[in-house]
Amino acid sequence: MTSTHDETSTCHSGTSLAPGDEASLRAGLTAIGDDLLGISHSIHAHPEIRFQEHHAFELLTRTLREEGFAVQTDIGGLDTSFRAEAVYGDGGPTLAFVCEYDALEGIGHGCGHNIIAAAGLGGALLVKRLIEQLLERGEHGAAGRIVVIGTPGEEGGGGKAYMVEAGCFDDLDAAIMIHPAGENLSGMSTLGRVALTFEFTGTPAHAAVNPERGVNALDAAVLTLNAVGLLRQQLPSDVRVHAVIEDGGDVPNIIPSRSFIRAFVRAPRTDVLLNDVVPRVINCARGAALATGTEVDLQLPTPPYAALRPNPVLQDLVESAFARLGRTTVPPLQEAFPGSTDMGNVSQIVPVIHPNVELQTGLNMHSQQATDLAGGPRGDEAVLDGALLLAMTATQLLRSPALLDDVRSAFVPGVRTPATVDSVEDLRRIFAQQESAGN
């Protein structure tokens, strides 16, 4: 999957990766590759779910401090978050390598965040070493700030949303990361996502002796899911609604007095998501409560995930880097990928790229097979190629102010989604205010 091609490719403002820079980056990877794989294996062997990533946090921050980075922790109130910086010279761009390191419940690193963390760290270390070599030689392109941002809780917790709210990304010129998948893909957009919970409260009663005295909370939950199922026929084809009943009673001879639903609602456009789809899903629950005589309490348990918007200039750089690595990419997606990531929240405020690196063709992520691959030889290849791809991309931005200007010009600011809101109505109001200010 990897080759040692030396071709240069022109992107935008006449910029290409100089052969000398590529050779330095490849030599650097040879020097630190085993260490990166050790970090990936260690995180894989110690899977930690959202906001409990203490082993990964300690491993990454310790490594960064040993490499000379100044490390800040506890960003946005998240004790497994960090931002590490290495500053060289005056001026130059501020480029961030984004790391994720949380695992999935039950199957560990089935989303390959061990690879994301090691590749992000590796990309930063490679560029740092290149800058130091340029300084020693007194060459152009040695000024800039290299940042590594550790973002916990991507799997459902929305850690980046809290860090965005804390201003962690505000001073960046670009934020880059890479994600393992079933294909090599230079960039993609995703769906925005709102998480909802519905708690129905009824009245218990003996289900056989006096069921007429009960108010059945489970009926309300079932009726809600049935209503959502019927609603899907009237929803756009790129909208997704999925839900589970987490609590529906304890024993069959007692009318359930409580039921609990967790739901995700997704759409590619924030205005459609907030103004159309989410209110209609909420009405399904409210209608079910009315029909069954229960009370329903609606909550937004996690930050909304904004739609991911890739920067087209960064995407072209990544496409070129994939070619240098000897990896064949699939054509750009014509529609949004029907998943969601809190990297979307970052993409609304700074230029971002979030490419996929293939573990195995057609791989289904969030599976035991993906977990096994992420900790094996295919995962190792993704770490090394991912680190080199990120470093190649960042190096061109460091070396060419004109290219960086192209990245900035291609960026269209979006909506700064709040990490915490009390109601969907508040979220809609905040979105409307930002849209109005933007226009």
Backbone torsions as a table, in degrees:
resi	resn	phi	psi	omega
1	MET	NA	-20.3	-177.4
2	THR	-114.4	141.2	176.8
3	SER	-135.2	177.2	-177.5
4	THR	-114.6	43.1	-179.9
5	HIS	-60.4	142.8	-179.0
6	ASP	-112.0	5.0	-175.2
7	GLU	-63.6	148.9	170.6
8	THR	-103.1	150.4	179.5
9	SER	-132.6	135.7	-176.4
10	THR	-84.7	135.8	-179.6
11	CYS	-133.9	121.5	171.1
12	HIS	57.4	-115.8	-168.3
13	SER	-72.7	44.1	175.7
14	GLY	68.3	19.8	-174.3
15	THR	-97.3	141.2	173.4
16	SER	-140.6	162.7	176.9
17	LEU	-78.1	117.3	-177.5
18	ALA	-63.6	140.2	179.6
19	PRO	-54.6	-37.6	179.4
20	GLY	-64.8	-38.5	177.9
21	ASP	-66.2	-43.7	179.7
22	GLU	-62.7	-41.4	179.3
23	ALA	-63.0	-39.8	178.7
24	SER	-65.0	-41.5	179.7
25	LEU	-65.5	-41.8	179.6
26	ARG	-65.9	-38.2	177.2
27	ALA	-65.6	-39.3	176.8
28	GLY	-62.2	-39.3	179.4
29	LEU	-64.6	-38.3	176.4
30	THR	-59.6	-36.9	-177.3
31	ALA	-73.2	-36.7	-173.1
32	ILE	-110.5	-0.2	-173.6
33	GLY	-56.7	-44.9	-179.0
34	ASP	-63.0	-37.7	178.6
35	ASP	-65.1	-40.9	178.6
36	LEU	-63.2	-41.7	179.4
37	LEU	-66.6	-35.5	176.1
38	GLY	-62.7	-39.9	177.8
39	ILE	-66.4	-44.4	178.2
40	SER	-59.6	-45.4	-179.0
41	HIS	-65.0	-38.8	-178.9
42	SER	-66.4	-43.7	178.1
43	ILE	-65.5	-39.8	179.0
44	HIS	-62.7	-38.2	-177.6
45	ALA	-76.7	-13.1	179.7
46	HIS	-125.6	68.8	-177.7
47	PRO	-67.0	132.8	-177.9
48	GLU	-134.2	128.4	-176.8
49	ILE	-78.7	177.2	-172.4
50	ARG	-45.2	127.8	174.6
51	PHE	66.9	12.1	174.8
52	GLN	-121.4	24.1	-170.4
53	GLU	-85.5	55.0	-172.3
54	HIS	-72.0	-39.2	178.5
55	HIS	-63.5	-49.1	-179.7
56	ALA	-62.4	-42.2	179.9
57	PHE	-59.9	-48.5	-179.1
58	GLU	-63.9	-41.4	-178.9
59	LEU	-64.2	-46.4	-177.3
60	LEU	-69.9	-46.1	-177.8
61	THR	-68.1	-36.3	177.0
62	ARG	-63.6	-44.0	179.0
63	THR	-61.5	-43.7	-179.3
64	LEU	-64.0	-41.4	177.5
65	ARG	-63.8	-41.0	178.9
66	GLU	-64.0	-28.1	179.3
67	GLU	-88.3	5.0	174.1
68	GLY	94.6	9.6	177.1
69	PHE	-82.2	144.7	169.3
70	ALA	-86.7	125.1	-170.6
71	VAL	-114.3	126.9	173.1
72	GLN	-109.7	138.5	-178.7
73	THR	-124.7	179.1	176.5
74	ASP	57.4	52.5	-179.2
75	ILE	-90.1	131.8	-179.4
76	GLY	65.1	23.0	179.9
77	GLY	78.4	12.1	-178.9
78	LEU	-103.7	114.7	-171.5
79	ASP	-78.5	-5.8	173.4
80	THR	-111.3	23.5	175.0
81	SER	-102.0	158.4	175.8
82	PHE	-157.9	160.2	170.1
83	ARG	-137.9	121.2	-178.5
84	ALA	-115.1	141.0	-176.5
85	GLU	-133.7	144.6	167.9
86	ALA	-131.6	120.8	-172.9
87	VAL	-111.2	134.2	-179.9
88	TYR	-130.8	122.6	174.0
89	GLY	68.6	-171.1	178.6
90	ASP	-103.2	135.8	178.9
91	GLY	77.2	-155.7	-176.5
92	GLY	80.6	167.3	-175.8
93	PRO	-78.5	160.4	171.2
94	THR	-108.7	110.3	-173.0
95	LEU	-116.9	129.4	-176.7
96	ALA	-111.6	135.6	170.9
97	PHE	-103.9	120.1	-172.7
98	VAL	-97.3	130.2	178.6
99	CYS	-113.9	138.4	168.4
100	GLU	-119.0	151.2	-175.6
101	TYR	-154.4	12.7	176.2
102	ASP	-85.6	154.5	-178.6
103	ALA	-108.2	175.9	177.8
104	LEU	-96.9	146.2	174.7
105	GLU	-61.6	135.5	171.6
106	GLY	88.6	-42.1	-174.1
107	ILE	-119.2	5.9	176.8
108	GLY	72.6	-134.2	-172.7
109	HIS	-88.6	57.4	176.4
110	GLY	-74.8	-6.1	172.4
111	CYS	-109.0	3.3	172.2
112	GLY	68.5	31.5	-178.4
113	HIS	-70.6	-17.7	171.1
114	ASN	-61.9	-36.2	178.0
115	ILE	-69.8	-43.5	179.1
116	ILE	-57.8	-45.8	-177.7
117	ALA	-64.5	-48.1	-177.0
118	ALA	-68.4	-39.2	179.4
119	ALA	-68.6	-41.3	178.0
120	GLY	-62.9	-45.5	175.9
121	LEU	-60.0	-46.2	-177.9
122	GLY	-62.7	-42.4	178.0
123	GLY	-58.3	-42.9	179.4
124	ALA	-65.0	-43.0	-179.1
125	LEU	-65.1	-38.1	179.2
126	LEU	-64.6	-43.2	179.7
127	VAL	-68.5	-39.3	177.1
128	LYS	-58.7	-45.0	179.1
129	ARG	-64.6	-39.2	178.6
130	LEU	-63.9	-44.2	179.0
131	ILE	-59.3	-43.1	-179.6
132	GLU	-64.2	-35.8	175.5
133	GLN	-67.2	-40.0	178.1
134	LEU	-64.2	-40.8	178.1
135	LEU	-61.7	-41.2	179.3
136	GLU	-61.5	-33.2	-178.7
137	ARG	-93.6	-5.7	-179.9
138	GLY	69.5	33.3	-175.7
139	GLU	-94.7	163.8	177.0
140	HIS	-67.5	150.7	174.9
141	GLY	91.5	18.1	-177.0
142	ALA	-100.9	8.1	178.7
143	ALA	-107.0	138.7	176.9
144	GLY	158.2	173.1	179.2
145	ARG	-120.8	120.0	177.7
146	ILE	-98.0	123.3	-174.8
147	VAL	-121.7	137.1	170.9
148	VAL	-117.9	123.6	-177.4
149	ILE	-114.6	119.6	178.0
150	GLY	-94.3	118.5	-171.5
151	THR	-118.5	104.8	-179.8
152	PRO	-79.0	165.1	167.6
153	GLY	66.6	33.4	177.8
154	GLU	-67.6	-33.5	-177.5
155	GLU	-77.0	76.8	173.9
156	GLY	94.1	-13.4	-176.5
157	GLY	-95.5	-19.9	178.2
158	GLY	66.1	40.7	-177.8
159	GLY	-56.5	-39.0	-178.4
160	LYS	-63.7	-29.4	179.2
161	ALA	-62.3	-41.6	177.6
162	TYR	-66.5	-36.9	-179.6
163	MET	-73.1	-35.0	172.6
164	VAL	-60.8	-45.8	-179.4
165	GLU	-61.9	-30.4	178.8
166	ALA	-81.8	-2.0	177.9
167	GLY	84.4	15.1	-174.2
168	CYS	-64.2	-28.6	-174.7
169	PHE	-104.4	-0.5	-168.1
170	ASP	-64.6	-30.7	-173.7
171	ASP	-95.9	11.6	-175.1
172	LEU	-85.9	146.5	169.2
173	ASP	-88.4	-26.2	176.9
174	ALA	-164.8	150.8	175.2
175	ALA	-128.6	127.1	-174.5
176	ILE	-130.0	145.6	175.4
177	MET	-153.8	172.9	177.2
178	ILE	-138.5	148.9	-174.1
179	HIS	-130.5	132.9	175.4
180	PRO	-70.0	151.5	-175.7
181	ALA	-165.4	-166.6	178.6
182	GLY	-96.4	12.3	179.7
183	GLU	-160.4	162.1	169.4
184	ASN	-92.9	120.6	-174.6
185	LEU	-140.1	125.5	-172.1
186	SER	-74.9	-22.8	178.6
187	GLY	-176.8	157.8	-179.9
188	MET	-158.9	155.1	167.4
189	SER	-96.6	161.8	-179.4
190	THR	-134.0	176.6	176.1
191	LEU	-85.2	144.0	166.7
192	GLY	-73.1	159.5	-175.6
193	ARG	-145.0	135.2	171.3
194	VAL	-118.1	128.2	175.8
195	ALA	-95.0	135.2	-179.5
196	LEU	-128.5	148.6	166.9
197	THR	-126.8	144.3	176.5
198	PHE	-124.4	121.0	175.3
199	GLU	-111.4	118.1	179.4
200	PHE	-100.7	136.3	179.8
201	THR	-121.9	126.4	178.2
202	GLY	-125.3	-146.4	-178.1
203	THR	-132.4	127.4	179.2
204	PRO	-76.3	153.6	175.2
205	ALA	-162.6	161.6	176.3
206	HIS	-67.5	124.4	-172.5
207	ALA	-70.0	-17.8	179.4
208	ALA	-108.5	-40.7	-174.3
209	VAL	-76.7	-49.7	-178.4
210	ASN	-141.9	61.0	-179.1
211	PRO	-61.9	-25.8	-178.7
212	GLU	-64.4	-16.6	178.8
213	ARG	-87.1	-7.2	-178.0
214	GLY	-92.1	155.8	170.6
215	VAL	-121.7	113.4	-164.1
216	ASN	-88.2	107.5	179.6
217	ALA	-71.8	-29.4	177.9
218	LEU	-67.3	-38.5	176.1
219	ASP	-56.3	-39.8	-179.7
220	ALA	-64.0	-40.3	179.4
221	ALA	-66.5	-45.0	179.5
222	VAL	-63.1	-42.7	180.0
223	LEU	-64.0	-35.8	177.0
224	THR	-61.7	-46.8	-178.9
225	LEU	-67.3	-36.2	175.7
226	ASN	-63.8	-41.0	179.3
227	ALA	-65.1	-40.2	177.4
228	VAL	-63.7	-40.0	178.2
229	GLY	-61.0	-40.3	177.0
230	LEU	-71.2	-32.5	179.3
231	LEU	-63.4	-32.2	-173.7
232	ARG	-56.7	-30.4	-179.7
233	GLN	-62.6	-27.8	-177.0
234	GLN	-98.6	6.8	-179.5
235	LEU	-97.4	149.9	174.8
236	PRO	-57.4	153.8	-174.5
237	SER	-66.6	-20.6	-179.2
238	ASP	-95.9	11.0	176.2
239	VAL	-96.9	141.7	178.1
240	ARG	-126.8	135.6	172.6
241	VAL	-133.7	124.1	177.4
242	HIS	-142.2	143.6	-172.6
243	ALA	-150.1	157.6	174.2
244	VAL	-134.3	150.7	171.6
245	ILE	-93.3	114.4	-177.0
246	GLU	-90.1	-23.0	179.0
247	ASP	-145.1	128.0	179.3
248	GLY	-140.5	26.7	-177.8
249	GLY	111.5	170.8	-174.4
250	ASP	-111.6	-41.1	-177.8
251	VAL	-138.2	152.0	-174.2
252	PRO	-72.4	-16.6	-177.7
253	ASN	-94.3	12.9	173.8
254	ILE	-126.3	126.1	175.2
255	ILE	-59.3	122.2	-177.5
256	PRO	-61.6	127.2	178.2
257	SER	-95.3	-5.3	179.5
258	ARG	-145.7	139.9	168.5
259	SER	-141.6	158.2	-172.9
260	PHE	-144.2	127.5	179.2
261	ILE	-117.3	135.7	167.2
262	ARG	-109.4	133.1	-177.5
263	ALA	-137.9	146.7	171.0
264	PHE	-116.7	135.2	177.1
265	VAL	-123.6	127.1	-173.6
266	ARG	-130.5	146.2	174.8
267	ALA	-160.0	154.2	-177.3
268	PRO	-75.3	-21.2	-178.5
269	ARG	-115.3	129.7	-177.4
270	THR	-63.8	-37.1	-178.6
271	ASP	-65.8	-41.3	177.3
272	VAL	-65.7	-41.9	-179.0
273	LEU	-59.7	-49.2	-173.2
274	LEU	-82.9	-36.4	-173.7
275	ASN	-92.1	-16.4	-175.7
276	ASP	-124.6	-63.3	-168.5
277	VAL	-69.9	-52.5	-177.5
278	VAL	-59.0	-46.0	177.4
279	PRO	-59.0	-34.8	-179.9
280	ARG	-70.8	-36.7	175.9
281	VAL	-66.7	-41.5	177.8
282	ILE	-61.1	-39.3	179.0
283	ASN	-64.5	-29.5	174.3
284	CYS	-60.1	-43.0	179.7
285	ALA	-71.1	-41.1	179.6
286	ARG	-65.0	-39.6	177.2
287	GLY	-64.1	-39.0	178.2
288	ALA	-65.4	-39.0	177.4
289	ALA	-64.0	-42.1	178.7
290	LEU	-63.3	-42.9	-176.9
291	ALA	-67.8	-31.7	-175.6
292	THR	-100.4	-7.9	-179.3
293	GLY	78.2	16.4	178.6
294	THR	-92.3	169.7	170.6
295	GLU	-103.3	143.7	179.2
296	VAL	-125.0	134.4	176.6
297	ASP	-114.0	121.7	-179.0
298	LEU	-100.6	134.1	176.2
299	GLN	-134.9	153.4	169.2
300	LEU	-108.1	95.3	-168.3
301	PRO	-75.3	-22.7	-178.3
302	THR	-134.9	161.4	179.8
303	PRO	-60.6	145.0	172.5
304	PRO	-63.4	144.0	174.5
305	TYR	-98.6	121.0	176.7
306	ALA	-76.6	157.7	176.1
307	ALA	-65.0	137.4	177.6
308	LEU	-76.1	130.5	-179.7
309	ARG	-124.1	101.7	-177.2
310	PRO	-72.3	146.4	176.3
311	ASN	-81.1	124.4	-173.5
312	PRO	-65.1	-31.7	179.1
313	VAL	-70.0	-44.8	176.2
314	LEU	-62.1	-36.5	179.2
315	GLN	-62.8	-39.8	177.7
316	ASP	-65.0	-38.2	177.7
317	LEU	-63.8	-42.0	179.1
318	VAL	-65.1	-41.4	177.7
319	GLU	-57.4	-42.7	178.0
320	SER	-64.5	-40.0	-179.8
321	ALA	-66.4	-39.3	176.2
322	PHE	-57.1	-42.1	179.3
323	ALA	-61.9	-39.8	178.6
324	ARG	-64.2	-29.9	-179.7
325	LEU	-83.4	-5.0	-178.6
326	GLY	77.5	19.6	179.2
327	ARG	-101.1	131.4	177.9
328	THR	-88.7	128.9	-179.0
329	THR	-95.9	154.4	172.1
330	VAL	-82.0	157.5	179.4
331	PRO	-61.2	152.3	178.0
332	PRO	-56.3	142.6	178.7
333	LEU	-69.3	137.7	178.9
334	GLN	-82.0	-21.8	178.6
335	GLU	-124.7	166.3	178.7
336	ALA	-64.4	138.1	171.8
337	PHE	-61.8	131.0	-170.9
338	PRO	-80.4	34.2	171.5
339	GLY	-118.3	-175.3	-177.5
340	SER	-142.1	153.9	177.8
341	THR	-150.1	147.5	177.1
342	ASP	-74.2	-4.4	169.6
343	MET	-64.9	-22.2	174.2
344	GLY	-59.6	-37.3	177.8
345	ASN	-62.7	-37.3	178.0
346	VAL	-68.3	-38.8	-176.1
347	SER	-66.8	-14.6	178.1
348	GLN	-79.5	-17.4	-174.0
349	ILE	-119.8	-19.0	176.9
350	VAL	-143.5	158.9	175.1
351	PRO	-63.3	135.2	-172.2
352	VAL	-138.9	149.3	166.0
353	ILE	-137.5	142.9	-172.7
354	HIS	-140.4	68.5	-177.7
355	PRO	-75.7	163.7	173.7
356	ASN	-105.2	141.5	173.2
357	VAL	-118.3	131.8	-171.1
358	GLU	-73.6	130.9	166.9
359	LEU	-91.1	-48.1	177.0
360	GLN	-155.5	136.9	-176.0
361	THR	-56.3	127.6	176.6
362	GLY	76.4	11.4	-176.8
363	LEU	-59.3	136.4	172.5
364	ASN	-89.8	109.9	179.5
365	MET	-71.2	171.1	-175.7
366	HIS	58.4	42.2	179.4
367	SER	-134.8	163.7	177.5
368	GLN	-64.5	-34.0	177.0
369	GLN	-61.6	-41.9	178.2
370	ALA	-64.4	-39.2	176.6
371	THR	-58.9	-47.3	-178.2
372	ASP	-63.6	-43.8	-179.8
373	LEU	-65.4	-37.9	-177.3
374	ALA	-63.8	-25.7	179.4
375	GLY	-100.4	4.8	-176.7
376	GLY	-112.4	-163.3	-177.2
377	PRO	-59.0	-37.4	177.8
378	ARG	-64.5	-39.2	175.8
379	GLY	-64.0	-37.9	177.7
380	ASP	-62.6	-43.0	177.5
381	GLU	-60.5	-39.7	-179.9
382	ALA	-66.7	-36.7	176.8
383	VAL	-62.1	-50.9	-175.0
384	LEU	-68.3	-46.8	178.2
385	ASP	-66.4	-37.6	178.9
386	GLY	-63.9	-43.5	178.4
387	ALA	-61.9	-43.7	-178.6
388	LEU	-68.1	-40.7	178.1
389	LEU	-60.6	-46.0	179.3
390	LEU	-64.0	-40.5	-179.9
391	ALA	-66.3	-40.9	176.7
392	MET	-60.7	-42.5	-179.6
393	THR	-63.8	-48.3	-178.0
394	ALA	-66.8	-36.3	-178.9
395	THR	-60.9	-40.5	179.6
396	GLN	-65.7	-34.6	176.7
397	LEU	-68.7	-37.2	177.8
398	LEU	-66.5	-37.2	-173.1
399	ARG	-83.0	-18.9	-172.8
400	SER	-131.2	100.2	174.3
401	PRO	-58.5	-33.1	179.5
402	ALA	-65.8	-38.9	178.1
403	LEU	-65.9	-39.6	176.7
404	LEU	-63.3	-37.4	175.2
405	ASP	-62.4	-37.6	176.5
406	ASP	-62.0	-41.2	178.6
407	VAL	-61.4	-46.0	-179.5
408	ARG	-64.5	-40.8	-178.4
409	SER	-65.7	-31.9	-178.6
410	ALA	-80.0	-11.0	-176.7
411	PHE	-84.9	131.1	176.2
412	VAL	-115.6	114.0	-178.7
413	PRO	-59.6	143.7	179.3
414	GLY	-113.9	-144.2	-176.5
415	VAL	-100.7	129.5	175.9
416	ARG	-83.1	98.0	-174.8
417	THR	-75.0	128.4	-179.4
418	PRO	-69.1	148.5	178.9
419	ALA	-76.1	-32.4	-176.4
420	THR	-130.4	126.2	174.9
421	VAL	-136.5	150.8	-177.4
422	ASP	-84.8	-24.2	-176.5
423	SER	-157.5	162.2	175.3
424	VAL	-62.8	-34.3	178.4
425	GLU	-61.5	-41.0	176.8
426	ASP	-63.6	-41.2	179.7
427	LEU	-63.5	-42.1	178.3
428	ARG	-64.3	-39.4	-179.7
429	ARG	-65.2	-43.4	179.4
430	ILE	-63.4	-43.3	178.7
431	PHE	-61.3	-45.7	-178.6
432	ALA	-62.0	-39.7	-179.8
433	GLN	-65.4	-42.3	-179.1
434	GLN	-69.3	-38.8	176.8
435	GLU	-62.3	-41.3	179.3
436	SER	-65.1	-41.6	178.9
437	ALA	-65.6	-35.5	-179.9
438	GLY	-70.2	-28.9	180.0
439	ASN	-85.9	NA	NA
